[in-house]
Amino acid sequence: MSDREAMFKEMVRQFPDSPMGHFSLGRLLVDEKRWPEAVVALSNAVRLDPHYAAAIVALGDAHAGAGQKAEAKAAWERALATPHGSRDTSLQADLEQRIRDLEDF
């Protein structure tokens, strides 16, 4: 286990009701292509903050990495519906492209 992973796991242990630790751990796991673990961590972040657009996007990435296309698409569509997703045109364009790429894959 890396120092970063240990630090994020400690954040989750100390602050289990804060989505930030779960999100940070999940992003690390996505970066390491540890898809199933990333899905769990990011699902926890989204459960704790259902409008956390970055966590929802990362959850979609984890599902896509795990080959779960329907779940990835659903997460990215959910991210588009968040307050941030509905205002940020750059995020909208990025997510719409991810969804198209997923459908073409």
Steps between C-alpha positions, in 0.01 A plus 500: 500500500637841404531786745225686313265204522573463872436871552165488316392186686584675826288800389210262436552336840512832686222669303273224366213744436710735286492429127846652443699207639295249305537710183875541543545128557277420204692731265827337605351157432374614158850627420635159600231322293368321808147525366291297751659673799457837332130432440452430872687809619334732249155353565552589866596858408189535282278345767627760747460789254262418213586829323881453507552525124871413507431183698218401265725555196775292660246230585412489131870467418532210744199325350636556148837360602326194644316449171164598649381719214140547613607602850763738360246667271248529785761663726609750236138587422442547872802732515347709221187542713686636805500874564864517392440284195209712387706823518848397383501485120853359494394213726188447289708472182745261667226273634304500176820395319565222754147370449541505120836325525349237726216436260748468210724262694 
